[in-house]
Amino acid sequence: MTSRPGHPARLVAPDRADGLMRETLLSNGIRVLTESIPGVRSVTTGVWVRHGAAHETLELRGASHLLEHLVFKGTTRREPKEIALSLERLGGSLDAFTSREHTSFQARVLAEHLPVALDVLADLTLHPLLREEDLALEREVVLEEIASMEDTPDDLVFELHGEALWGDHPYGRSILGTRESVSGLSAEALRNLHAERYLGGRMIIGAAGFLEHEEFVDVVGRLFGKAVGDDAPEVPIAELEGQSRDLHVPRKGAQTHLVFGIRTPPRSDRARFPLILLSAAFGGGMGSRLFQRVREELGLAYTVYSYQSFYSRAGVAGVYVGTRPEWAERTVEAVQEEYRKLREDGLTSTELDEVKNQVKGQVMLSLESTGSRLFRLAGFALYDEPVMTLDQLLEAIDAVTPEEVFEMADRFFDPAAQTLLRLGPDSRGA
């Protein structure tokens, strides 16, 4: 393969399931990744900026999310309605989100409309107006989003648990910010944030679907080539030895919402794959231990599941349950007993084989869409990992040993080490 001057390219070995994955590093530091998928006629493309809630100062809490909103209020070439219609009138879609460590803008279109999608994404990320009069309106939208979260207890409980689990570390801050911080943000502060962070060296641009890599690189280079390069910021190191706590936040309602959680190693750590398998076996489906015990055998909850997230500096794994206030203590005891069993005994060989098949099946089924392919591809770049083909990923899951599973269960599934937050009435319904 040859690469064009100024666009040194790297070819990732293909396999039957993954099609062709390629990467090019532009001279301004932008990483461009594509996966060509035969048999489809659409493309999902996206721009990731390595800046999120965990990079914010206390004074700028919620700024990344508010900035993501505000760019849709107008650019140097498009007014808000034109942004909304630019892809919608072509049958496509446009979306964005802010996470703890990055901000993402994505579009899905027919392959023939990919240049238009990239033009819109470049407009949003590089040329927003960020006007004071637009901020006044969009701030109210975000304040309504915060109000909606506060009125949704199964969302709010995770916000509160994050604060309890992470303490002063940025991972514990709300992505939305607070009413006070969002109300205090100025257009000048958001313009400064955009100028300092939406830079070439902090951008990853990718696409998956029916496309040619070199053509995609040419369009990206033309639209994004003038973005000034810069290195990505780092999140502060997060210690894994978090303090276990049992907290109750009183709130009126028909349910008590319970979240257990513990800090885990980051995405790059070898613990990632055994932890994924343990979480799936613990509460990842109808056949999981928690579902069978808490819902099927005891009838204590309608919703019970395990969850996990892996970031660049650390991760989190835990359990959510919603139950009636009078059953809350019994539910806590049941979940803790399942934690204890998993920690002491690990998984049986049959369970381990079954959960490996479950996770591998979920991975393969998830890759039926171009969007899922793109997000997987971008994830490798966001965390500076080598791109893994689907076969390599499945082999990594298969390679997890019973000893690794037992070690991770002993380390991270101790019921006494969990941070537990209860949101709702106490056991007397008060």
Contacts in CASP RR format, 6 or more apart in sequence:
PFRMAT RR
TARGET T0000
AUTHOR 0000-0000-0000
METHOD contacts of the structure
MODEL  1
MTSRPGHPARLVAPDRADGLMRETLLSNGIRVLTESIPGVRSVTTGVWVR
HGAAHETLELRGASHLLEHLVFKGTTRREPKEIALSLERLGGSLDAFTSR
EHTSFQARVLAEHLPVALDVLADLTLHPLLREEDLALEREVVLEEIASME
DTPDDLVFELHGEALWGDHPYGRSILGTRESVSGLSAEALRNLHAERYLG
GRMIIGAAGFLEHEEFVDVVGRLFGKAVGDDAPEVPIAELEGQSRDLHVP
RKGAQTHLVFGIRTPPRSDRARFPLILLSAAFGGGMGSRLFQRVREELGL
AYTVYSYQSFYSRAGVAGVYVGTRPEWAERTVEAVQEEYRKLREDGLTST
ELDEVKNQVKGQVMLSLESTGSRLFRLAGFALYDEPVMTLDQLLEAIDAV
TPEEVFEMADRFFDPAAQTLLRLGPDSRGA
1 9 0 8 1.000
1 11 0 8 1.000
3 9 0 8 1.000
3 24 0 8 1.000
4 214 0 8 1.000
4 217 0 8 1.000
4 218 0 8 1.000
6 26 0 8 1.000
6 27 0 8 1.000
7 24 0 8 1.000
7 25 0 8 1.000
7 26 0 8 1.000
7 27 0 8 1.000
7 217 0 8 1.000
7 221 0 8 1.000
8 24 0 8 1.000
8 25 0 8 1.000
9 22 0 8 1.000
9 23 0 8 1.000
9 24 0 8 1.000
9 213 0 8 1.000
9 217 0 8 1.000
10 22 0 8 1.000
10 23 0 8 1.000
10 24 0 8 1.000
10 25 0 8 1.000
11 22 0 8 1.000
12 21 0 8 1.000
12 22 0 8 1.000
12 23 0 8 1.000
12 387 0 8 1.000
12 389 0 8 1.000
13 389 0 8 1.000
14 20 0 8 1.000
14 21 0 8 1.000
14 389 0 8 1.000
15 389 0 8 1.000
15 390 0 8 1.000
15 391 0 8 1.000
17 364 0 8 1.000
17 367 0 8 1.000
17 389 0 8 1.000
17 390 0 8 1.000
17 391 0 8 1.000
18 35 0 8 1.000
18 389 0 8 1.000
18 390 0 8 1.000
18 391 0 8 1.000
19 35 0 8 1.000
19 36 0 8 1.000
19 37 0 8 1.000
19 38 0 8 1.000
20 35 0 8 1.000
20 36 0 8 1.000
20 213 0 8 1.000
21 33 0 8 1.000
21 34 0 8 1.000
21 35 0 8 1.000
21 377 0 8 1.000
21 387 0 8 1.000
21 389 0 8 1.000
22 33 0 8 1.000
22 34 0 8 1.000
22 35 0 8 1.000
22 36 0 8 1.000
22 213 0 8 1.000
23 31 0 8 1.000
23 32 0 8 1.000
23 33 0 8 1.000
23 34 0 8 1.000
23 381 0 8 1.000
23 387 0 8 1.000
24 31 0 8 1.000
24 32 0 8 1.000
24 33 0 8 1.000
24 213 0 8 1.000
24 217 0 8 1.000
25 31 0 8 1.000
25 32 0 8 1.000
26 32 0 8 1.000
26 200 0 8 1.000
26 217 0 8 1.000
26 220 0 8 1.000
26 221 0 8 1.000
26 224 0 8 1.000
26 225 0 8 1.000
27 225 0 8 1.000
28 200 0 8 1.000
28 201 0 8 1.000
28 224 0 8 1.000
28 225 0 8 1.000
28 226 0 8 1.000
28 227 0 8 1.000
28 228 0 8 1.000
28 229 0 8 1.000
29 200 0 8 1.000
29 201 0 8 1.000
29 203 0 8 1.000
29 229 0 8 1.000
30 200 0 8 1.000
30 201 0 8 1.000
30 203 0 8 1.000
30 204 0 8 1.000
30 205 0 8 1.000
30 220 0 8 1.000
30 221 0 8 1.000
30 224 0 8 1.000
30 225 0 8 1.000
30 227 0 8 1.000
30 229 0 8 1.000
31 203 0 8 1.000
31 204 0 8 1.000
31 205 0 8 1.000
31 381 0 8 1.000
32 205 0 8 1.000
32 206 0 8 1.000
32 216 0 8 1.000
32 217 0 8 1.000
32 220 0 8 1.000
32 221 0 8 1.000
33 204 0 8 1.000
33 205 0 8 1.000
33 206 0 8 1.000
33 207 0 8 1.000
33 377 0 8 1.000
33 378 0 8 1.000
33 380 0 8 1.000
33 381 0 8 1.000
33 387 0 8 1.000
34 206 0 8 1.000
34 207 0 8 1.000
34 208 0 8 1.000
34 211 0 8 1.000
34 213 0 8 1.000
34 216 0 8 1.000
34 377 0 8 1.000
35 207 0 8 1.000
35 208 0 8 1.000
35 209 0 8 1.000
35 373 0 8 1.000
35 374 0 8 1.000
35 377 0 8 1.000
36 209 0 8 1.000
36 210 0 8 1.000
36 211 0 8 1.000
36 212 0 8 1.000
36 213 0 8 1.000
37 208 0 8 1.000
37 209 0 8 1.000
37 210 0 8 1.000
37 370 0 8 1.000
37 373 0 8 1.000
39 210 0 8 1.000
40 209 0 8 1.000
40 210 0 8 1.000
40 370 0 8 1.000
41 110 0 8 1.000
41 111 0 8 1.000
41 210 0 8 1.000
42 108 0 8 1.000
42 109 0 8 1.000
42 110 0 8 1.000
42 111 0 8 1.000
42 209 0 8 1.000
42 210 0 8 1.000
42 370 0 8 1.000
43 108 0 8 1.000
43 109 0 8 1.000
43 110 0 8 1.000
43 111 0 8 1.000
43 114 0 8 1.000
43 117 0 8 1.000
43 207 0 8 1.000
43 208 0 8 1.000
43 209 0 8 1.000
43 210 0 8 1.000
43 211 0 8 1.000
43 370 0 8 1.000
44 106 0 8 1.000
44 107 0 8 1.000
44 108 0 8 1.000
44 207 0 8 1.000
44 208 0 8 1.000
44 209 0 8 1.000
44 369 0 8 1.000
44 370 0 8 1.000
44 371 0 8 1.000
44 373 0 8 1.000
44 374 0 8 1.000
45 106 0 8 1.000
45 107 0 8 1.000
45 108 0 8 1.000
45 109 0 8 1.000
45 114 0 8 1.000
45 117 0 8 1.000
45 118 0 8 1.000
45 121 0 8 1.000
45 205 0 8 1.000
45 206 0 8 1.000
45 207 0 8 1.000
45 208 0 8 1.000
45 374 0 8 1.000
46 104 0 8 1.000
46 105 0 8 1.000
46 106 0 8 1.000
46 107 0 8 1.000
46 121 0 8 1.000
46 205 0 8 1.000
46 206 0 8 1.000
46 207 0 8 1.000
46 374 0 8 1.000
46 378 0 8 1.000
47 104 0 8 1.000
47 105 0 8 1.000
47 106 0 8 1.000
47 121 0 8 1.000
47 122 0 8 1.000
47 124 0 8 1.000
47 125 0 8 1.000
47 203 0 8 1.000
47 204 0 8 1.000
47 205 0 8 1.000
47 206 0 8 1.000
48 102 0 8 1.000
48 103 0 8 1.000
48 104 0 8 1.000
48 203 0 8 1.000
48 204 0 8 1.000
48 205 0 8 1.000
48 378 0 8 1.000
48 381 0 8 1.000
48 382 0 8 1.000
49 102 0 8 1.000
49 103 0 8 1.000
49 104 0 8 1.000
49 125 0 8 1.000
49 197 0 8 1.000
49 198 0 8 1.000
49 202 0 8 1.000
49 203 0 8 1.000
50 101 0 8 1.000
50 102 0 8 1.000
50 201 0 8 1.000
50 202 0 8 1.000
50 203 0 8 1.000
50 204 0 8 1.000
50 232 0 8 1.000
50 233 0 8 1.000
50 382 0 8 1.000
51 64 0 8 1.000
51 102 0 8 1.000
51 103 0 8 1.000
51 193 0 8 1.000
51 197 0 8 1.000
51 198 0 8 1.000
51 202 0 8 1.000
51 233 0 8 1.000
52 64 0 8 1.000
52 98 0 8 1.000
52 99 0 8 1.000
52 100 0 8 1.000
52 101 0 8 1.000
52 102 0 8 1.000
52 103 0 8 1.000
52 175 0 8 1.000
53 61 0 8 1.000
53 62 0 8 1.000
53 64 0 8 1.000
53 65 0 8 1.000
53 98 0 8 1.000
53 99 0 8 1.000
53 100 0 8 1.000
53 170 0 8 1.000
53 173 0 8 1.000
53 174 0 8 1.000
53 175 0 8 1.000
53 177 0 8 1.000
54 100 0 8 1.000
54 101 0 8 1.000
54 170 0 8 1.000
54 171 0 8 1.000
54 173 0 8 1.000
54 235 0 8 1.000
54 311 0 8 1.000
55 64 0 8 1.000
55 101 0 8 1.000
55 170 0 8 1.000
55 197 0 8 1.000
55 233 0 8 1.000
55 235 0 8 1.000
56 62 0 8 1.000
56 63 0 8 1.000
56 64 0 8 1.000
56 170 0 8 1.000
56 173 0 8 1.000
58 181 0 8 1.000
59 181 0 8 1.000
60 181 0 8 1.000
60 185 0 8 1.000
60 189 0 8 1.000
60 193 0 8 1.000
61 173 0 8 1.000
61 174 0 8 1.000
61 177 0 8 1.000
61 178 0 8 1.000
61 181 0 8 1.000
61 182 0 8 1.000
62 142 0 8 1.000
62 174 0 8 1.000
62 175 0 8 1.000
62 176 0 8 1.000
62 177 0 8 1.000
62 178 0 8 1.000
62 181 0 8 1.000
62 182 0 8 1.000
62 185 0 8 1.000
63 181 0 8 1.000
63 185 0 8 1.000
63 189 0 8 1.000
63 190 0 8 1.000
63 193 0 8 1.000
64 98 0 8 1.000
64 103 0 8 1.000
64 175 0 8 1.000
64 193 0 8 1.000
65 98 0 8 1.000
65 142 0 8 1.000
65 175 0 8 1.000
65 176 0 8 1.000
65 177 0 8 1.000
66 135 0 8 1.000
66 138 0 8 1.000
66 139 0 8 1.000
66 142 0 8 1.000
66 182 0 8 1.000
66 185 0 8 1.000
66 190 0 8 1.000
67 103 0 8 1.000
67 130 0 8 1.000
67 190 0 8 1.000
67 193 0 8 1.000
67 194 0 8 1.000
68 96 0 8 1.000
68 97 0 8 1.000
68 98 0 8 1.000
68 103 0 8 1.000
68 105 0 8 1.000
69 138 0 8 1.000
69 141 0 8 1.000
69 142 0 8 1.000
70 128 0 8 1.000
70 130 0 8 1.000
70 134 0 8 1.000
70 135 0 8 1.000
70 138 0 8 1.000
70 190 0 8 1.000
71 96 0 8 1.000
71 124 0 8 1.000
71 125 0 8 1.000
71 128 0 8 1.000
71 130 0 8 1.000
72 80 0 8 1.000
72 83 0 8 1.000
72 84 0 8 1.000
72 96 0 8 1.000
72 124 0 8 1.000
73 80 0 8 1.000
73 128 0 8 1.000
73 129 0 8 1.000
73 131 0 8 1.000
73 134 0 8 1.000
73 137 0 8 1.000
73 138 0 8 1.000
74 80 0 8 1.000
74 83 0 8 1.000
74 128 0 8 1.000
74 129 0 8 1.000
74 131 0 8 1.000
74 134 0 8 1.000
75 83 0 8 1.000
75 123 0 8 1.000
75 124 0 8 1.000
75 127 0 8 1.000
75 128 0 8 1.000
75 129 0 8 1.000
76 123 0 8 1.000
76 127 0 8 1.000
76 129 0 8 1.000
77 123 0 8 1.000
77 127 0 8 1.000
78 86 0 8 1.000
78 120 0 8 1.000
78 123 0 8 1.000
83 94 0 8 1.000
83 120 0 8 1.000
83 123 0 8 1.000
83 124 0 8 1.000
84 94 0 8 1.000
86 94 0 8 1.000
86 116 0 8 1.000
86 120 0 8 1.000
87 93 0 8 1.000
87 94 0 8 1.000
87 107 0 8 1.000
87 109 0 8 1.000
87 113 0 8 1.000
87 116 0 8 1.000
87 117 0 8 1.000
87 120 0 8 1.000
88 94 0 8 1.000
90 109 0 8 1.000
90 110 0 8 1.000
90 113 0 8 1.000
90 116 0 8 1.000
91 109 0 8 1.000
91 110 0 8 1.000
92 107 0 8 1.000
92 108 0 8 1.000
92 109 0 8 1.000
92 110 0 8 1.000
92 113 0 8 1.000
92 117 0 8 1.000
93 107 0 8 1.000
93 108 0 8 1.000
93 109 0 8 1.000
94 105 0 8 1.000
94 106 0 8 1.000
94 107 0 8 1.000
94 117 0 8 1.000
94 120 0 8 1.000
95 105 0 8 1.000
95 106 0 8 1.000
95 107 0 8 1.000
96 103 0 8 1.000
96 104 0 8 1.000
96 105 0 8 1.000
96 106 0 8 1.000
96 124 0 8 1.000
97 103 0 8 1.000
97 104 0 8 1.000
98 104 0 8 1.000
98 175 0 8 1.000
99 175 0 8 1.000
100 170 0 8 1.000
100 171 0 8 1.000
100 175 0 8 1.000
100 235 0 8 1.000
100 311 0 8 1.000
101 235 0 8 1.000
101 311 0 8 1.000
101 312 0 8 1.000
101 382 0 8 1.000
102 382 0 8 1.000
104 378 0 8 1.000
105 121 0 8 1.000
105 124 0 8 1.000
105 125 0 8 1.000
106 371 0 8 1.000
106 374 0 8 1.000
107 117 0 8 1.000
107 118 0 8 1.000
107 120 0 8 1.000
107 121 0 8 1.000
108 117 0 8 1.000
108 370 0 8 1.000
108 371 0 8 1.000
109 116 0 8 1.000
109 117 0 8 1.000
111 209 0 8 1.000
111 210 0 8 1.000
111 211 0 8 1.000
114 207 0 8 1.000
114 211 0 8 1.000
114 216 0 8 1.000
114 219 0 8 1.000
115 219 0 8 1.000
118 219 0 8 1.000
118 220 0 8 1.000
118 223 0 8 1.000
119 223 0 8 1.000
121 205 0 8 1.000
122 223 0 8 1.000
122 224 0 8 1.000
125 198 0 8 1.000
125 203 0 8 1.000
126 198 0 8 1.000
126 224 0 8 1.000
126 227 0 8 1.000
128 194 0 8 1.000
130 187 0 8 1.000
130 190 0 8 1.000
130 191 0 8 1.000
130 194 0 8 1.000
131 187 0 8 1.000
132 186 0 8 1.000
132 187 0 8 1.000
134 187 0 8 1.000
135 185 0 8 1.000
135 186 0 8 1.000
135 187 0 8 1.000
135 190 0 8 1.000
139 182 0 8 1.000
139 183 0 8 1.000
139 185 0 8 1.000
142 176 0 8 1.000
142 182 0 8 1.000
143 179 0 8 1.000
143 182 0 8 1.000
143 183 0 8 1.000
145 176 0 8 1.000
146 176 0 8 1.000
146 177 0 8 1.000
146 178 0 8 1.000
146 179 0 8 1.000
146 182 0 8 1.000
149 155 0 8 1.000
149 156 0 8 1.000
149 159 0 8 1.000
149 176 0 8 1.000
150 156 0 8 1.000
153 251 0 8 1.000
153 253 0 8 1.000
153 255 0 8 1.000
153 257 0 8 1.000
153 423 0 8 1.000
153 424 0 8 1.000
154 257 0 8 1.000
154 303 0 8 1.000
154 320 0 8 1.000
154 322 0 8 1.000
156 423 0 8 1.000
157 257 0 8 1.000
157 258 0 8 1.000
157 259 0 8 1.000
157 320 0 8 1.000
157 421 0 8 1.000
157 423 0 8 1.000
158 259 0 8 1.000
158 320 0 8 1.000
159 174 0 8 1.000
160 247 0 8 1.000
160 249 0 8 1.000
160 421 0 8 1.000
160 423 0 8 1.000
161 259 0 8 1.000
161 261 0 8 1.000
161 419 0 8 1.000
161 421 0 8 1.000
162 171 0 8 1.000
162 172 0 8 1.000
162 316 0 8 1.000
163 172 0 8 1.000
163 173 0 8 1.000
164 245 0 8 1.000
164 247 0 8 1.000
164 419 0 8 1.000
164 421 0 8 1.000
165 172 0 8 1.000
165 242 0 8 1.000
165 261 0 8 1.000
165 262 0 8 1.000
165 263 0 8 1.000
165 316 0 8 1.000
165 419 0 8 1.000
166 172 0 8 1.000
166 238 0 8 1.000
166 263 0 8 1.000
169 236 0 8 1.000
169 238 0 8 1.000
170 235 0 8 1.000
170 236 0 8 1.000
171 235 0 8 1.000
171 238 0 8 1.000
171 311 0 8 1.000
171 313 0 8 1.000
171 314 0 8 1.000
171 315 0 8 1.000
171 316 0 8 1.000
176 182 0 8 1.000
197 233 0 8 1.000
198 227 0 8 1.000
199 227 0 8 1.000
199 228 0 8 1.000
199 229 0 8 1.000
199 230 0 8 1.000
200 224 0 8 1.000
200 227 0 8 1.000
200 228 0 8 1.000
200 229 0 8 1.000
200 230 0 8 1.000
201 227 0 8 1.000
201 229 0 8 1.000
201 230 0 8 1.000
201 231 0 8 1.000
201 232 0 8 1.000
202 229 0 8 1.000
202 230 0 8 1.000
202 231 0 8 1.000
202 232 0 8 1.000
202 233 0 8 1.000
203 224 0 8 1.000
203 227 0 8 1.000
204 378 0 8 1.000
204 381 0 8 1.000
204 382 0 8 1.000
205 220 0 8 1.000
205 224 0 8 1.000
206 216 0 8 1.000
206 374 0 8 1.000
206 377 0 8 1.000
206 378 0 8 1.000
207 216 0 8 1.000
207 374 0 8 1.000
208 370 0 8 1.000
208 371 0 8 1.000
208 373 0 8 1.000
208 374 0 8 1.000
208 377 0 8 1.000
209 370 0 8 1.000
209 373 0 8 1.000
234 312 0 8 1.000
235 311 0 8 1.000
235 312 0 8 1.000
235 313 0 8 1.000
236 313 0 8 1.000
237 313 0 8 1.000
238 263 0 8 1.000
238 311 0 8 1.000
238 313 0 8 1.000
238 314 0 8 1.000
238 315 0 8 1.000
239 263 0 8 1.000
240 263 0 8 1.000
240 264 0 8 1.000
240 265 0 8 1.000
240 314 0 8 1.000
241 263 0 8 1.000
242 262 0 8 1.000
242 263 0 8 1.000
242 419 0 8 1.000
243 419 0 8 1.000
244 262 0 8 1.000
244 416 0 8 1.000
244 417 0 8 1.000
244 418 0 8 1.000
244 419 0 8 1.000
245 419 0 8 1.000
245 420 0 8 1.000
245 421 0 8 1.000
246 419 0 8 1.000
246 420 0 8 1.000
246 422 0 8 1.000
247 419 0 8 1.000
247 420 0 8 1.000
247 421 0 8 1.000
247 422 0 8 1.000
248 421 0 8 1.000
248 422 0 8 1.000
248 424 0 8 1.000
248 426 0 8 1.000
249 421 0 8 1.000
249 422 0 8 1.000
249 423 0 8 1.000
249 424 0 8 1.000
250 424 0 8 1.000
250 425 0 8 1.000
250 426 0 8 1.000
250 430 0 8 1.000
251 423 0 8 1.000
251 424 0 8 1.000
251 425 0 8 1.000
252 424 0 8 1.000
252 425 0 8 1.000
253 325 0 8 1.000
253 424 0 8 1.000
253 425 0 8 1.000
254 324 0 8 1.000
255 322 0 8 1.000
255 323 0 8 1.000
255 324 0 8 1.000
255 325 0 8 1.000
255 424 0 8 1.000
256 322 0 8 1.000
256 323 0 8 1.000
256 324 0 8 1.000
256 325 0 8 1.000
256 328 0 8 1.000
256 422 0 8 1.000
256 423 0 8 1.000
256 424 0 8 1.000
256 425 0 8 1.000
256 426 0 8 1.000
257 320 0 8 1.000
257 321 0 8 1.000
257 322 0 8 1.000
257 422 0 8 1.000
257 423 0 8 1.000
257 424 0 8 1.000
258 319 0 8 1.000
258 320 0 8 1.000
258 321 0 8 1.000
258 322 0 8 1.000
258 323 0 8 1.000
258 328 0 8 1.000
258 331 0 8 1.000
258 332 0 8 1.000
258 335 0 8 1.000
258 420 0 8 1.000
258 421 0 8 1.000
258 422 0 8 1.000
258 423 0 8 1.000
259 318 0 8 1.000
259 319 0 8 1.000
259 320 0 8 1.000
259 420 0 8 1.000
259 421 0 8 1.000
259 423 0 8 1.000
260 318 0 8 1.000
260 319 0 8 1.000
260 320 0 8 1.000
260 335 0 8 1.000
260 339 0 8 1.000
260 418 0 8 1.000
260 419 0 8 1.000
260 420 0 8 1.000
261 316 0 8 1.000
261 317 0 8 1.000
261 318 0 8 1.000
261 319 0 8 1.000
261 418 0 8 1.000
261 419 0 8 1.000
261 420 0 8 1.000
262 316 0 8 1.000
262 317 0 8 1.000
262 318 0 8 1.000
262 412 0 8 1.000
262 417 0 8 1.000
262 418 0 8 1.000
262 419 0 8 1.000
263 314 0 8 1.000
263 315 0 8 1.000
263 316 0 8 1.000
264 271 0 8 1.000
264 275 0 8 1.000
264 308 0 8 1.000
264 310 0 8 1.000
264 314 0 8 1.000
264 315 0 8 1.000
264 316 0 8 1.000
264 317 0 8 1.000
264 412 0 8 1.000
265 271 0 8 1.000
265 272 0 8 1.000
265 275 0 8 1.000
265 314 0 8 1.000
265 315 0 8 1.000
266 310 0 8 1.000
266 311 0 8 1.000
266 312 0 8 1.000
266 313 0 8 1.000
266 314 0 8 1.000
266 315 0 8 1.000
267 310 0 8 1.000
267 311 0 8 1.000
267 312 0 8 1.000
267 315 0 8 1.000
267 383 0 8 1.000
267 385 0 8 1.000
268 312 0 8 1.000
268 383 0 8 1.000
268 385 0 8 1.000
270 404 0 8 1.000
271 408 0 8 1.000
271 412 0 8 1.000
272 310 0 8 1.000
273 396 0 8 1.000
273 397 0 8 1.000
273 399 0 8 1.000
273 400 0 8 1.000
273 404 0 8 1.000
274 400 0 8 1.000
274 404 0 8 1.000
274 405 0 8 1.000
274 407 0 8 1.000
274 408 0 8 1.000
275 308 0 8 1.000
275 317 0 8 1.000
275 408 0 8 1.000
275 412 0 8 1.000
276 308 0 8 1.000
276 359 0 8 1.000
276 397 0 8 1.000
277 347 0 8 1.000
277 352 0 8 1.000
277 355 0 8 1.000
277 356 0 8 1.000
277 359 0 8 1.000
277 397 0 8 1.000
277 400 0 8 1.000
277 405 0 8 1.000
278 317 0 8 1.000
278 342 0 8 1.000
278 347 0 8 1.000
278 405 0 8 1.000
278 408 0 8 1.000
278 409 0 8 1.000
278 412 0 8 1.000
278 413 0 8 1.000
279 306 0 8 1.000
279 307 0 8 1.000
279 308 0 8 1.000
279 317 0 8 1.000
279 318 0 8 1.000
280 288 0 8 1.000
280 306 0 8 1.000
280 355 0 8 1.000
280 358 0 8 1.000
280 359 0 8 1.000
281 288 0 8 1.000
281 289 0 8 1.000
281 342 0 8 1.000
281 347 0 8 1.000
281 351 0 8 1.000
281 352 0 8 1.000
281 355 0 8 1.000
282 288 0 8 1.000
282 289 0 8 1.000
282 290 0 8 1.000
282 306 0 8 1.000
282 319 0 8 1.000
282 338 0 8 1.000
282 342 0 8 1.000
282 413 0 8 1.000
283 289 0 8 1.000
283 290 0 8 1.000
283 291 0 8 1.000
283 304 0 8 1.000
283 305 0 8 1.000
283 306 0 8 1.000
283 319 0 8 1.000
284 290 0 8 1.000
284 291 0 8 1.000
284 305 0 8 1.000
284 306 0 8 1.000
285 291 0 8 1.000
285 305 0 8 1.000
286 292 0 8 1.000
288 305 0 8 1.000
288 306 0 8 1.000
289 338 0 8 1.000
289 341 0 8 1.000
289 342 0 8 1.000
290 304 0 8 1.000
290 305 0 8 1.000
290 306 0 8 1.000
290 319 0 8 1.000
290 321 0 8 1.000
290 335 0 8 1.000
290 338 0 8 1.000
291 304 0 8 1.000
291 305 0 8 1.000
293 334 0 8 1.000
293 337 0 8 1.000
293 338 0 8 1.000
294 300 0 8 1.000
294 301 0 8 1.000
294 304 0 8 1.000
294 321 0 8 1.000
294 331 0 8 1.000
294 334 0 8 1.000
294 335 0 8 1.000
294 338 0 8 1.000
295 301 0 8 1.000
295 302 0 8 1.000
295 304 0 8 1.000
298 330 0 8 1.000
298 334 0 8 1.000
300 321 0 8 1.000
300 323 0 8 1.000
300 327 0 8 1.000
300 330 0 8 1.000
300 331 0 8 1.000
300 334 0 8 1.000
301 321 0 8 1.000
301 322 0 8 1.000
301 323 0 8 1.000
301 327 0 8 1.000
301 331 0 8 1.000
302 322 0 8 1.000
303 320 0 8 1.000
303 321 0 8 1.000
303 322 0 8 1.000
304 319 0 8 1.000
304 320 0 8 1.000
304 321 0 8 1.000
304 322 0 8 1.000
304 335 0 8 1.000
305 319 0 8 1.000
305 320 0 8 1.000
306 317 0 8 1.000
306 318 0 8 1.000
306 319 0 8 1.000
306 320 0 8 1.000
307 316 0 8 1.000
307 317 0 8 1.000
307 318 0 8 1.000
307 319 0 8 1.000
307 320 0 8 1.000
308 315 0 8 1.000
308 316 0 8 1.000
308 317 0 8 1.000
308 318 0 8 1.000
309 315 0 8 1.000
309 316 0 8 1.000
312 383 0 8 1.000
317 412 0 8 1.000
318 418 0 8 1.000
319 335 0 8 1.000
321 331 0 8 1.000
321 335 0 8 1.000
322 331 0 8 1.000
323 331 0 8 1.000
325 424 0 8 1.000
325 425 0 8 1.000
325 426 0 8 1.000
325 427 0 8 1.000
325 428 0 8 1.000
325 429 0 8 1.000
326 427 0 8 1.000
326 429 0 8 1.000
328 422 0 8 1.000
328 426 0 8 1.000
328 427 0 8 1.000
329 427 0 8 1.000
332 420 0 8 1.000
332 422 0 8 1.000
335 415 0 8 1.000
336 415 0 8 1.000
336 418 0 8 1.000
337 415 0 8 1.000
339 413 0 8 1.000
339 414 0 8 1.000
339 415 0 8 1.000
339 418 0 8 1.000
340 415 0 8 1.000
342 409 0 8 1.000
342 413 0 8 1.000
343 409 0 8 1.000
343 410 0 8 1.000
343 413 0 8 1.000
343 414 0 8 1.000
343 415 0 8 1.000
346 405 0 8 1.000
346 406 0 8 1.000
346 409 0 8 1.000
347 355 0 8 1.000
347 402 0 8 1.000
347 405 0 8 1.000
347 409 0 8 1.000
349 402 0 8 1.000
352 400 0 8 1.000
352 402 0 8 1.000
352 405 0 8 1.000
356 397 0 8 1.000
356 398 0 8 1.000
356 400 0 8 1.000
359 397 0 8 1.000
360 394 0 8 1.000
360 397 0 8 1.000
360 398 0 8 1.000
363 390 0 8 1.000
363 393 0 8 1.000
363 394 0 8 1.000
363 397 0 8 1.000
364 390 0 8 1.000
364 394 0 8 1.000
366 372 0 8 1.000
367 373 0 8 1.000
367 376 0 8 1.000
367 390 0 8 1.000
377 387 0 8 1.000
379 385 0 8 1.000
380 386 0 8 1.000
380 387 0 8 1.000
380 388 0 8 1.000
388 396 0 8 1.000
END
